[in-house]
């Protein structure tokens, strides 16, 4: 157990941890790391938009869609690694992540059907406005895939160690005796 001088890491620290662990597909991650990653990613996106607007104010022409799509693709690898670790925390197969491209394929298929004036579906740079019939069925299947994946990501993980490693929520790693908690007053930002 952690002593009196320890505190849990902040959401910002956990969000940055996902970026540090971009190429680490083994081990486990907590729900807090996922939320922290999404918060840090949204803040980075806002900073990127502000940077685009400042560049435009100084007459520097940037295609904001190209810049934002590039940033989205750069964020994709840390997200996949984080979600693999998150599914492993619940002792589930990372193959559940195939629900995400399945949802995207539904949207791509809907974009190939006759288009209507209804709702809009979007997957990266592909947009569909499906008409009646199969388009609605594909939209529903896409939504079901995404909701199921979100539920799997936010279900509690297994308590204690599992076949993918020690419990990331425990204050101490039972195999090495090292503490995951930060000392009080410690800077959660990565060292430079």
Buried (B, 14 or more C-beta within 10 A) or exposed (E): EBEEEBEBBBBBBBBBBBBEBBEBBEBBBBBBBBBBBBBBBEEBBEEBBEEBEEBEEEEEEEEEEEBBEEBBEEBEEBBBBBBBBBBBBBEBEBEBBEBBEBBBBBBBBBBEBEBBEBEEBEBEEEEBBBBEEBBBBBBEBBEBBBEBBEEBBEEEBBEEBBEBBBBBBBEBBEEEEEBBBBEEEEEBEEEE
